Amino acid sequence: MRSGGQVLVDQLVVHGASMVFCVPGESYLAALDAFVDIADRIRVISTRIEIGAGHMAEAHGKLTGQPGICFVSRGPGASHAMIAVHTAMEDATPMILFVGQIDRGTTEREAFQEIDIKAMFGHTAKWAAEIRDARRIPEMVSRAFHTAVSGRPGPVVLGLPEDMLMDRVEVADMRPYRAVRASPGPQDIAEFGQLLAASSRPMMLVGGGGWTDAARQALMDFSEKHAVPVCASFRCQDRFDNNHPHYLGDLSLGIMPGVADAVAKTDLLITVGARMDELTTQSYTLIKPPTPVQPLVHIHPDPEELGRVYQPILPVNAGPEQFLTAVFSAVPLAEDRLAERRQWIADARARYEQNAVPDATPGSLDLAEAIKTIARIVPTDTIITCDAGNFAGWLNRYYRFGAGSALLGPMNGSMGYSVPAGVAAKLIHPDRTVLSFVGDGGFMMTGQELATAMQYDAPLVIIVVNNGLYGTIRMHQEREFPGRTPATTLRNPDFAALAQSYGAFGETVSETSQFEAAFERALAAGRPALLELRIDPEAITHSKTLTGIRQQALADKQSGV
């Protein structure tokens, strides 16, 4: 006989969970108590807000491919965690959120912090349910793991009534979960081979979730064998070695003209794993729905995604690894096309290299030079976490994600992601360098998780890009309503002093010449570190100034554009 809490925690052990992120709550005390007995197998990380716990679990799922596990209490706790669930859904990240619930006998009375799990999370999770019988815990937890990792990965939410976790039951454990991945059929492979053989300017667009090391290697092998260049969807630059001559860039905010031109001119767009969402397609203008100008082969693990927005000439329901592994050996080499393809790659790669030459930016601290310095110093397996914000444009343009590196960033544009994600990354890989890029606005949303980093000895380096603005929104204000900019100016604390108050390393950098030495000190600090980079608000993007955007908007209005 075991309590429901013990049965639940035992299932996490069965399914291979090694780390749990939470904010403790009285609604799941029986589960918390059960963690005591398996402390040598599952590490419990207590965070400072459920948003942080959720983002840590989501980052764990991104980085490991195994469901990130998060526990929160009902009502306010679940509401805070909703942000991370939305991130996991948009980013195709395996994650399971357990929500402590009210007693079963008090439902429908608006009991203290009562929420309806299914109604609240039904549209933001792959599956949302409540376990009302402790004997069904193994069954439903097994389903949660399978659902989170299979097909297009994503989040699952399970409610845990407080009294259910206290019930004592006799029930057998389930076997460990096994991920289900679709594979291409012989007809898919044959038709793809015919399309590729006829193409002189093919290119691959890669992204989405479910990528393994084997999938990345298969992508590299296929690209080299068939002379097919690769570009990445929004926040997916780590799927392919950016230093490889076949890499052409990423389809992100502030897209570079070279990669946009290549996408426009390709005669076969092979999209593997990516949904081709609004940001990747530049608001559906670079690749136009429903039938793109570019002949489209769309490979995706979710059959419902195929044909949902774009009608491909060949839809293939398959995971990235399964597709790339299958076609590598089965598709014949079109030797008569290789010379033309290699020239196509060389021309496009040359434009990518030109984009790496920094534009002049205002202010005494040049963020482009700082990013280039970082790229020169850090190891190739560095893990980068990145928040939402215009500062990410510099990272996208000037940092090259090499083989073995990782990028964790929210495709849904969630601010406050980077710091908790960085804490999780450092806890998972304590021997790897972890850098968390965040703006001043985003840091103030979840920067308190620096306390979690201190508590659990996670010496990441946080880089706060401070321009005193909600920069992205200010940029849009100047474009749409030039000179009329309420609500976007920020009065910030001394971030370096704030970090020091936590016991972390903290330093402020305001000159380009100061950056390298300060960054070296942060890396060598041996404890969590924060560098505050004070940049000129005029440097609103890596290629445009605030004044320039405002003047262009005013000129357009005067000319009636």
N, C-alpha and C positions, 0 to 999 in steps of 0.2 A: 504494500500500500504506500502510495506517495501522494503528497499534496499536488494540486494543480500547478503550483509554482515550481515544484521539483520536476514534475513531468515536462513542463515547458522548457526549463533550463537544460534538462537532459536531452531534449530534442535538438537544441542548439549545438550541444556537444556532438551528437550523432551526425549532424549535417556539416560539421567542420568549422563552425564559428570559433574565432579566436579572440575577438575583441568586440565589446559592446559599448555604445555611447549613450549617455542618459542624462536627464535631470531627475533625481529621485523624487518619488511621489508616494503618498500614502495609499494610492489606489492599486499599487502593485507590490506591496511590501513582501508578500509571500514569494514572489519571483526574486526580489532583491536578496531575501534571506537565502534562497537556494543557490545563489551565486557564491556564497561563502564556501560551500563544500566543493566547488570545482574551480577555485581561484587559481589553481595551477594550470588550468586548461583554457579558461576564458578570462581575459583582462577587462575589468569594468572601468570605464573612463567617465567620471562625473564632470559635466561641463557647467557653464555659468548661465546658459539660456538654451531653450529647446531649439532655437534656430541654429545655434552652434552645434548642438548634438546631432541634429539632422544633417547639416552640411558635412560634419565629420563622417557620418555613416555613408552619405552619398559619395564622398571622396574615397572612402574605403572600397565601395563597390566599383568605382571607376578604376582605381589603381590595381585591384586584385582580380576583378572579374567575378568575385564571390559576393553574395548579397551583404551589403553593409547593414548592421543591426543597430536599431535605435529604440530606446524605451522612454516614453514620456507619460505624464499623467493626463487626465481627461481635460476637457474645456480649454482653458488658456494654454496649457501645455501642448495639446494637440493642435491648437490654432497656430501657435508659433512654429510647430514642426511642419505645418502645411507647406511653407515655402520650400523646404528641402524635398518634400514629396513632389511638388510641381517641377523642381529642378530635375529630379530623377526621371520623371515621366518624359520631359522634353529632351533630356540628354540620353535617354535609353540606358539608364544605370540600374543594375540590380540592387534592391534595397528592401528591407522589411522594417516597418514601423509598428511597434507594439504599443498600444494605448491602454493604460489602466482605466477601467470603467467603473461606473456606479454599480451597486449591488443589483442583481437581477430583479429583486422584488420591489425596487423603487422606480422602475422605468415608467416613462410617460407621466411623471409627476413634477417635472422640472426640478429634479433633485440637484444637490450641490454639484455644479460643474457638469451637468448632464449634457451629452451631445449624442447625435445619431451618426455613428461611424459611417454607415453606408451612404447616407445623404451627404455627409460632409466631404467624404473622400471618393465618392463613386465616380466622379468625372476627372479626378487627378491621379488615380492609381489604376494599375492593371486589374486589381481585385481588392475589394474592401469587404470585410466581414467581421463578425463577432463570434467568439468561441463561448457558447453558453453551456456546454457540457464538458467537464474536464476529461472525460473518457475520449473525447474527439480531438484533444490537443495534438497527439502525434499525427493524426490524419491531416488536420488543417495546417499545421506547421510544415508538413511535408509538401502539401499543395502550395503553400506560400513560397517555399524555396524553388520548387519547379517552375512556378509561374514567373517568379522574379528573373530567372536566368534563361528561360526558353524563348525561342522566337526573337522578337525584339525585346531585349531586357527592359526592366522597369520596376517601379515600386509596388509593394503590397502593404496593406494596412490591416492589422488584426486587433480588434478590441478584446480586452481581457477584463470581464467583470470581477470586481474585487472578491466577492464571495466565491466565485468559481475557482479562483486561484487557491482558496483555502480548503476546498473540498478534497477529501482523500479518496483516491480511486486506485483500482488495479487495472493496468493497461500496458500492453506491450509497446516497445519503441518501434519506430519505422526504420527502414534501411536508409543510408545516405542518399541524397537526391542525385539525379543524373540529368545534366542539361540536354535538351533536345534541340538539334540544329537541322534545318532542312538542307538538302544537297541538290545540286543541279542534275537533271536527268540527261540521258544520252542525246535526246533531241535538242535540248537546250545547248549542250556543248557543241554539237554539230553545227547548229545554226549560228552560234557565236563565232565558231571558227571561220565560217563563210564570210560573215560580216567583217571580221578582223582582216582576213586575207585581202579583201577589196579596199581596205582603208590605207590612205597615204598619210593622213594626219590624225591618227587616233590619239585620244588622251583619256586618262582615268581621273575621276573625281572620287575621292575616298573620304569616309567619315562615318558617323553614327557609332553605336555601341557594339559590344561583343567582339572587339578586336583582341586577339591573343598574340603572343610573341611569334607563334607559328604563322599566324595570318600576316603579320608584318613581313616576315621572311619570305613567305610565298608571294607577297606583293612585289618585293624587291626582285625576286627571281623572275617573275613574269615580266616585269618592266624591262629588265636587262635582256632577257631572251628575245622578246618581241619588239624591242625598241619603242616602248610606249611611255610617254612622259606622265607624270603624276601631279595633280594639284589636290589640295585639301579643302574640305568644307570648313565652316566657321568653328573655330576652336579645336580643330582636329589635326593640327600641323605635325603632331608627334606620330602619326600613322606611317610616315615615310621619312627617311633620313634627308633632312633639308640640305645637307652638304653634297648629296649625290647629284651628278649632272643631269639626271632625269627629273629632278624636282623643279616645279615652275612657280610655286607660291600658293597662297591660300585665298579662298573666296570669303572675305571678311568685310567688316566695316572699314572704310578707307582702302578699298581694293586697289591694287596697283594696276596701271594700264596694261602691262605686259601679260599678266595672267588673264585679265578680262578679254584681251584681244585673242589669246590662244583659245579660250572657250568659245568665242564667237566664230572662229575660223575652223575648228575641228570638224572633220567629216565623220567622226564616230566618237560620241561621248559615252564612255563606259563608267557608270556610276555604281560604286560598290559600297553599300552600307549606308550611304547618306540619304536623307529624306529630300534633299534639295528644298530647303525651307526658304523663308523670306530673306534672311540675311545672306545666305549662301548664293541665292540667285539674284541678289541686288533688287529686292522687291519685285521679283518675277519678271524682270526686264532682260537680264543677261540670258536666261533660259526661259523662254516664254511658254506658258501653258495655253491650251492643254496639249498641243502638239508642237514640240520645239522644232526650230529650224535645224538644229543639230540632230542627226540620227541618234537616238538614245537607246542604249542598253541599260536597263535598270536592274541591279541585283540588290535584293533586300530580304532580311530574314522574316519580315512580316508580310504575308500575302495581301493583307488589306491595304498596305501602303502602295503596292504596285497598281498603277492606273488611277490612284486616288486624285492626284493633281495633274500629273503628266502621263500622257499615253506613249509608252516606249514602243519601239519596233520589236524589241525582245524583252519581255519581263521574265526575270528568273527569281524564284523564291529560294533563297539560299543564304547561309551565313557567309561572311567574308572569307574565313579560312576554308570552308567547304568548297566555295566556288573557285577560289584562286588555286587551291591544291589540285582540283579536278582538271581545270583547263590548262594548267602548266604542262602537263604531260600529254594531254589528249589533243590539244590544238596544234596543228602543223605549223611550221615556220614558213612565213611568206617571204622568202629570201629576196624576191624581186622588189619588195617594198622597203627593205631595210635601209638602203642608202637615202631614200627620200625621207623616211621617218627620222633618221639620225640628223639630217640637215634641219628638219622641222624642230627637233628637240634643241639643237645647238642655237638656233635663232631665238627660240623662246627663252632658253636658259640665259642667253646673253642679256635679254631685257630684265630678267630677274636679278642678275648681278648688278645691272645699272641702278635698279631700285634700291640697292643696298648703300648707295652713295647718299649720305644725309643731306637733306635740305637745310638751309640756314634757318635757325629758329631764334626768336628773341629771348633775352634773359641771360643771366650769368651762368646758369646751369643748363647744359645741353643734354637733354635726356637721351638723345640718340647716342652720344658718346658714352654715357653711363651704361646703356644697354650693351654696346659693343665691348666695353671694358668687362662687364660681367661675363659675356660670352667667351671672352678670351681667358678668363681666370678659372671658371668653375669646371668641375669634371663633366665628362660627356654623359654620365648617367644622372645628372641633376634633375630633380623634380621641380617643376614650376607650377605654382598655383596662381591663378589670375582672376581678379575681381572684374565686375562690369565697370566700364568707364572709358573715356577717350584715351587715357594713358596707355591702354592696351594696344593702341595703334602702333606705338613705338616698339613694343615687344613683338607684335606680329611682323613688323617690317625688318627689324634689325637683329632679332635673336634667331639663331638657327638651331632647331631641335635635331640633334644628332641621333644616331642609332643608340638605343638604350635609354634615351631621355623620356620624360613624361610631361604632359601638359594637362592640368586639371583646371577647367574653367567652365562656368555655367553657360550653356548655350541659350538658356532662357533669360539671360541678362540679369540674374539675381545679384543685387549688391549685398555686401556682407559675406560673400562666399569664401574669399581667399584665405583669410586668417584661420578660421576653423578647419578648412580643407588642408592648409599647410600643417597645422598641428597634427591632424590625423596622418598625413603622409610621413611626418617625421617619426611618429609612434610606430608606424608600420615598417618603415625602413630607416632605423636610427643611424645606419652607417652611410646613408646617402645625403648629399647636400639638398636642402629644401629651401626654395626661395618663394615667398608669398608677395606678389605685387598687388597693391590696393591703393585706391585713391583716398583722399582725406574724408570724403563723404562716406565711402564704404567702410573705412576703418572704424568710424564712430558707431557703426551699426553692430559690429560683432568683435571689436578690438578687445573687449574684456576677456576673450578666450586666450589672450596672452597669459592670464592667470592659470588657465588649464595647462598651457605649455610649461609654465614654471612648476606647477604642482607635479607633473608627470615627467619632468626632465626631457622636454622635446626642444632641443636647441635649433629651431628654424631661424631663418633671417627674414624679417618682414620689411619690405620696402614701401614706405608710404609716400606716394607722389602727391604733394600738397600744393594746390594752386588756389586754395581758398574759395573754390566754387563747386557746385554740382555741375561739372564741366560739360557733360554731354547735353544736359538740358539747356544750359546757357548757350551752347552752340546752336541748338535748334531755335531758341528764342531769337537769337540774332538773325537767323535765316528767315524766320516767319514774321517776327515783329521787331525789326531792328531798333536798338536803343531802348526798348521797353522790356526790362529784365527783372521783374520782382522774384523773390523767393530763392534765387540761386546763389547768392553770396553767403559764404560761411565764415563765422568767427571761430577759429579753431584753438585748441589748447597747444601747448608745447609738447609735441608728440614724443620727442626724445626724453624729456623730463618725465612724461607719463610712463614710458617704458621703464625708466629707472626706478620709479616708485613701485613697480611690480617686482623689482630685483633683476630686471633684464638689462642687457646692454642697450644704450640709447645714444644716438648721435645725430646731429643735424648737419646737412650738407647744402650749401647754397652756391658753391662755385664748382665748375667742372673740374678744376685742378685739385679740388679736395676729395673727389669721389673715390678714386682708386684706393688710397690709403685708408679711408674710412670703411670701405667695403671689406678690405683685408682684415681690419680690426674686428668687424662684425663677424666674419667667418671664423676668426680665431678666438672669439669670446668664450666659447665653451658653455654658453648658456643662451637662451633665447635672446635674439637681438633685433633691434629696430633701427632702421635708417630713415630719417625724414628728409626727403628731397624737396626743397622749396623751389618750385619753378614759376616762371612768369606766367600770369593768367593769359597773357597774349598768345602764348604757345598752346593754343587750344587743341590743335591736332599736329600730327607729324609733318604736315605740309601746308597748313593754313593758319592764319592768325585770326583772333577775334575781330580786330579792326577790319581786316580784309573781308571777312565774311559779312560784317555789318555793311561795309561800303558796297559790296556786290549786291546785297539785298536791297539797299536803298536805290541803287542804280537800276535794278530790275523793276522796282516799283514805279520809278519815274518813267521808264520806257514802256511800262504796261505789260511786262513779261509776267 
